[in-house]
């Protein structure tokens, strides 16, 4: 599938926390835990077998153009829902893929490569760098060992033909114990198995054997997965896959909603594509720039430099609107609100930043329109106005704010601080 609005928050929040933790001096590994395994890929591989047979040949799979991935997925899903024979084939296809079948593997690699090409465009637009793709498939070799070891410890037991872990304190609504399945009745594995294998690889496995040696692992996903991660973390502790000193933390976030508080969707009810969302924010920013031109300018289009500014403002507004909200809350997506020059918004911050750059250029004789070269700090600072004192008092709070976000992982606290700093700077600018 293409990236849609549901992928927005994990990407922006995860990248921001990674940036902050690196700034604080931590060795950060940014992992993109993509869903590149499971029943849906059996469905897609079998659809390719019928519609794009060249994709199953290792010698020709790299030359196949799969076209519109969304249309491909929808066509395969229709067949899966309507054709029982195709549904059986799809499930058998998953087993072949997991077993390393050459044809299934070639088709799977074609699908992953096509998806990767599309979502990289989004990451480039958002300025996401240093991201390592580490999908569910990476942990496939470890899954059988995880279940076997859990069984040897007596933690995983047979339950209605499947294999499950039962943890204290987790019950169904009827009061019966809630199972955490680690192997399905057909022998397949699921999310809990993969997540336990991932913890083991990230925490317990020695570096020389391919482990990460992590002492803190953050899982930036929606709040709906909170119980899943509680149970996975509890099982990891109980099994010894993660020692007590290792921090396993779910970083949950709420939903992106429309301005009416309902599901954020297109007029036809479809999920909003992330690419369309970013393009629309850039378009609105550009139109606002055109509307602010002096009368009689005559041009109804942006120059290349102005188009770059519109992208910076539009995409920055989308990112900042997300980060400025308490991540655990749902938030209502509004282009008008996030692109406003008033309030706690990216345009307001960028305006303050542009003012600062202007001061530095004028003070150091730098030309307009060139990247700012920041001067060496002054040896002596003269404070002569109360607005300067207020700004200085606020600036020295930055280490404490960064420390809070490093510990609690709420980026909105940093946004609140930056907004307050920008307000105090603007008062200083107007007074001094």
C-alpha positions in Angstrom: 0.0 0.0 0.0 1.0 3.6 -0.4 1.8 5.7 2.7 -1.4 7.4 4.0 -2.3 9.8 6.7 -2.2 6.9 9.2 1.6 6.8 8.7 2.1 10.5 9.4 2.4 10.5 13.2 4.8 7.5 13.6 7.1 9.0 11.0 7.2 12.6 12.4 7.3 11.7 16.1 9.8 8.9 15.7 12.1 11.1 13.6 11.9 14.0 16.0 12.6 11.8 19.1 15.6 10.3 17.3 17.0 13.7 16.4 16.6 14.8 20.0 18.2 11.7 21.5 21.1 12.0 19.1 21.5 15.6 20.1 21.6 14.5 23.7 24.6 12.2 22.9 22.9 8.8 22.5 23.8 6.3 19.9 20.5 6.0 18.1 19.5 3.3 15.6 16.4 4.3 13.6 14.4 1.2 12.5 11.5 1.2 10.1 9.6 -1.9 11.2 7.6 -2.3 8.0 4.9 -4.9 7.5 6.6 -6.8 4.7 5.5 -10.3 5.7 2.2 -12.2 6.3 -1.0 -13.2 4.6 -1.3 -10.1 2.5 1.9 -11.0 0.7 0.8 -14.5 0.0 -2.3 -12.9 -1.6 -0.2 -10.5 -3.7 2.3 -13.1 -4.8 -0.4 -15.4 -6.0 -2.0 -12.4 -7.8 1.3 -11.7 -9.5 1.6 -15.4 -10.5 -1.6 -14.9 -12.6 -1.1 -11.3 -13.8 2.6 -10.7 -13.8 4.3 -14.1 -14.1 7.7 -12.6 -15.0 7.8 -11.2 -11.5 8.2 -14.8 -10.2 11.3 -15.5 -12.3 14.5 -14.4 -10.5 16.1 -13.5 -13.8 13.2 -11.2 -14.9 11.6 -10.0 -11.7 13.8 -6.9 -11.5 12.5 -5.7 -14.9 8.8 -5.9 -14.1 6.9 -2.6 -13.7 4.0 -3.3 -11.3 2.4 0.1 -12.0 -0.1 1.5 -9.5 0.5 -0.4 -6.3 -2.8 0.6 -4.7 -4.8 -0.7 -7.7 -2.7 -3.9 -7.6 -3.5 -4.4 -3.9 -7.2 -3.7 -4.4 -7.4 -6.1 -7.3 -5.7 -8.8 -5.2 -7.9 -8.1 -2.2 -11.1 -8.4 -4.2 -10.0 -11.8 -5.4 -9.1 -12.8 -1.9 -12.5 -11.8 -0.6 -14.6 -13.2 -3.4 -12.7 -16.4 -4.5 -12.3 -19.2 -2.0 -9.8 -21.1 -4.2 -7.7 -18.0 -4.5 -7.9 -17.5 -0.7 -6.6 -21.0 -0.2 -3.8 -20.4 -2.7 -2.9 -17.2 -0.9 -2.5 -18.9 2.5 -0.5 -21.7 0.9 1.6 -18.9 -0.8 2.5 -17.5 2.6 3.8 -20.9 3.7 5.9 -21.2 0.5 7.3 -17.6 1.0 8.2 -18.3 4.6 9.9 -21.6 3.5 12.1 -19.7 1.0 10.5 -20.7 -2.3 12.5 -19.0 -5.1 9.5 -17.9 -7.2 7.6 -16.6 -4.2 10.7 -14.8 -3.0 11.3 -13.1 -6.4 7.7 -11.8 -6.5 7.9 -10.6 -2.9 11.2 -8.8 -3.6 9.5 -7.1 -6.6 6.7 -5.9 -4.4 9.0 -4.6 -1.7 11.2 -2.8 -4.2 8.2 -1.0 -5.7 6.8 0.0 -2.3 10.3 1.2 -1.2 10.6 3.4 -4.2 7.3 5.1 -3.5 7.7 5.6 0.3 11.2 7.0 -0.2 9.7 10.0 -2.0 7.6 10.7 1.1 10.7 10.4 3.4 12.6 12.7 1.1 9.8 15.3 1.2 9.7 15.1 5.0 13.4 15.3 5.4 13.7 11.9 7.0 17.3 10.6 7.0 19.2 7.8 8.5 16.3 5.4 8.6 17.1 1.7 8.4 14.5 -0.6 6.9 14.1 -3.6 9.2 10.8 -5.3 8.3 9.1 -8.3 9.9 10.8 -10.6 7.3 14.2 -9.9 9.0 13.1 -11.7 12.1 11.6 -14.7 10.3 14.7 -17.0 10.9 14.4 -16.4 14.7 10.7 -17.2 15.1 10.8 -21.0 15.5 13.5 -20.6 18.1 11.5 -18.1 20.1 8.5 -20.4 20.4 10.7 -23.4 21.1 12.5 -21.6 24.0 9.2 -20.3 25.4 7.9 -23.9 25.4 11.0 -25.2 27.1 10.5 -22.6 29.8 6.9 -23.7 30.3 5.7 -20.2 29.3 4.2 -21.2 25.9 1.5 -23.9 26.0 -1.0 -25.5 23.6 -4.4 -23.7 23.4 -7.1 -24.8 21.1 -4.6 -26.1 18.6 -2.4 -23.0 18.7 0.5 -22.1 21.0 0.0 -19.3 23.5 1.5 -17.5 26.5 -0.8 -16.7 29.4 0.3 -13.7 31.5 -1.0 -12.7 35.0 -3.5 -9.8 34.9 -4.7 -10.2 31.4 -8.3 -11.5 30.9 -11.0 -11.6 28.3 -14.3 -9.8 29.1 -15.8 -13.0 30.4 -13.0 -13.3 32.9 -11.2 -16.1 31.2 -7.4 -15.9 30.7 -6.4 -13.8 27.6 -3.9 -15.7 25.4 -1.1 -14.1 23.6 -0.7 -16.3 20.5 2.9 -17.0 19.4 2.1 -19.8 16.9 -1.2 -20.2 15.1 -3.0 -23.6 14.7 -1.7 -23.7 11.0 1.9 -23.4 12.2 2.2 -19.7 11.2 3.5 -17.0 13.4 2.0 -13.6 14.3 2.9 -10.1 15.5 3.7 -11.2 19.1 6.2 -13.8 17.9 7.9 -11.3 15.6 8.1 -8.6 18.4 9.6 -11.1 20.9 12.2 -12.1 18.3 12.9 -8.5 17.6 13.4 -7.8 21.4 15.7 -10.7 21.6 17.8 -9.6 18.6 17.9 -6.0 19.8 18.7 -6.7 23.5 19.8 -10.2 24.3 21.8 -11.3 21.2 25.5 -10.6 21.3 26.8 -8.0 18.8 29.1 -10.5 17.1 26.0 -12.7 16.4 24.1 -9.8 14.9 22.5 -8.2 18.0 22.2 -4.5 18.7 23.1 -4.3 22.4 20.3 -1.8 23.0 19.6 -0.5 26.5 16.5 1.5 25.5 14.0 0.5 22.8 11.2 2.9 21.8 8.1 1.7 19.9 6.4 4.6 18.2 2.9 3.3 17.2 -0.7 4.2 17.6 -2.4 3.9 21.0 -4.5 1.1 19.9 -1.5 -1.3 20.2 -0.9 -0.4 23.9 -2.2 -3.7 25.3 -0.3 -5.7 22.7 3.0 -4.1 23.7 2.2 -4.4 27.4 1.9 -8.2 27.0 4.9 -8.5 24.7 7.1 -6.6 27.2 5.8 -8.7 30.1 6.6 -11.9 28.2 10.0 -10.6 27.3 10.7 -9.9 31.0 9.4 -13.2 32.1 11.4 -15.2 29.6 14.6 -13.3 30.2 14.7 -12.0 26.6 15.0 -8.5 28.1 16.6 -7.9 31.5 15.1 -5.5 34.0 17.7 -2.8 33.3 16.7 -2.6 29.6 14.0 0.0 29.0 11.2 -1.2 26.6 8.8 1.7 26.0 5.7 2.1 23.9 5.4 5.7 22.7 1.7 5.8 21.8 -0.1 8.4 19.7 -3.7 9.3 19.0 -5.6 9.5 15.7 -5.5 12.2 13.0 -9.0 13.4 12.6 -10.8 15.7 10.2 -11.9 19.2 11.3 -15.3 17.7 12.2 -13.7 15.2 14.7 -14.4 12.3 12.4 -12.1 10.0 10.4 -9.8 12.1 8.2 -10.8 11.0 4.7 -11.3 12.2 1.1 -14.8 13.2 0.0 -15.3 9.7 -1.4 -14.5 8.3 2.0 -11.1 6.9 1.0 -8.0 7.2 3.2 -6.0 10.4 2.5 -2.7 9.6 0.7 0.2 11.2 2.5 1.6 12.5 -0.7 -1.6 14.3 -1.5 -1.7 15.8 2.0 1.8 17.2 1.8 1.1 18.6 -1.8 -2.0 20.3 -0.6 -0.2 22.0 2.4 2.5 23.2 -0.1 -0.1 24.5 -2.5 -1.9 26.5 0.2 1.3 28.0 1.4 2.2 29.0 -2.1 -1.2 30.6 -2.7 -0.8 32.6 0.6 2.6 33.8 -0.6 1.1 35.0 -3.9 -1.7 36.8 -2.1 0.8 38.8 0.0 2.6 40.2 -3.1 2.3 44.0 -3.6 -0.5 45.1 -6.0 0.6 45.3 -9.6 3.3 42.7 -9.3 1.8 41.0 -12.3 3.1 37.5 -11.8 0.7 34.7 -10.9 3.3 32.0 -10.3 6.1 31.4 -7.9 9.8 31.5 -8.7 11.9 28.4 -8.0 13.2 30.0 -4.8 9.6 30.9 -3.7 8.4 27.4 -4.5 11.2 26.1 -2.2 9.9 28.4 0.6 6.3 27.2 0.0 7.5 23.6 0.4 9.4 24.5 3.6 6.4 26.3 5.1 3.8 23.8 4.0 5.6 20.6 5.0 7.0 22.3 8.1 3.4 23.3 9.1 2.2 19.7 8.8 5.1 18.4 10.9 4.9 21.1 13.6 1.1 20.8 14.0 1.6 17.1 14.9 4.5 17.7 17.2 2.9 20.6 19.1 0.0 18.4 20.2 0.1 16.0 23.1 1.0 12.9 21.2 -1.4 10.7 23.2 -4.4 12.8 22.1 -6.3 12.6 18.9 -5.9 15.8 16.9 -8.0 17.6 14.2 -6.2 18.2 11.0 -6.7 21.8 9.8 -4.7 23.4 7.0 -6.0 26.8 7.9 -4.9 26.5 11.6 -1.5 24.9 10.9 -0.6 27.5 8.2 -1.7 30.5 10.2 0.9 33.2 11.0 -0.7 33.6 14.5 -0.3 31.2 17.4 1.8 28.1 18.0 2.5 27.2 14.4 5.4 26.5 12.1 4.9 29.8 10.1 5.1 31.8 13.3 8.3 30.0 14.2 9.8 30.4 10.7 8.9 34.1 10.8 10.8 34.6 14.0 13.7 32.6 12.6 13.7 34.8 9.5 13.9 37.9 11.7 16.9 36.4 13.5 18.7 35.6 10.2 18.0 39.2 9.1 19.6 40.6 12.2 22.7 38.5 11.8 23.0 39.4 8.1 22.8 43.1 8.8 25.1 42.9 11.8 27.8 41.0 9.8 27.4 42.4 6.3 26.1 39.2 4.8 24.0 39.4 1.6 20.3 38.7 1.5 19.2 35.4 0.1 22.4 33.6 1.1 22.8 30.9 3.8 23.5 32.6 7.2 27.0 32.2 8.6 26.6 32.4 12.3 29.2 34.7 14.0 31.3 33.7 17.0 29.6 34.4 20.4 30.3 37.9 21.8 32.8 38.1 24.6 30.6 40.6 26.5 26.8 40.9 26.5 25.2 44.2 27.6 21.6 43.8 28.9 19.8 47.1 28.9 16.1 46.3 28.6 13.6 44.1 30.5 12.6 42.3 27.3 16.3 41.1 27.0 16.2 39.8 30.5 13.0 37.9 29.9 14.4 36.3 26.8 17.7 35.3 28.5 15.8 33.8 31.4 13.8 31.7 29.0 16.8 30.6 26.9 18.7 29.1 29.8 15.7 26.8 30.4 16.6 24.8 27.2 18.7 22.1 28.8 16.0 21.3 31.3 13.3 21.1 28.6 15.5 18.8 26.5 16.0 16.6 29.5 12.3 16.4 30.1 11.6 15.3 26.5 14.5 12.9 26.6 12.9 11.2 29.6 9.2 11.5 28.9 9.1 11.5 25.1 6.5 14.3 24.6 7.8 16.6 21.8 5.0 19.1 22.5 6.8 20.3 25.6 9.7 21.4 23.3 7.2 23.1 21.0 5.6 25.0 23.8 9.0 26.2 24.9 9.9 27.3 21.4 6.7 29.2 21.0 7.3 31.0 24.3 10.8 31.8 23.2 9.6 33.1 19.8 7.1 35.3 21.6 9.7 36.7 23.9 12.1 37.2 21.0 9.5 39.2 19.0 8.9 41.4 22.0 12.6 42.0 22.2 12.8 42.7 18.5 10.0 45.3 18.6 11.4 47.0 21.7 15.1 47.0 21.0 
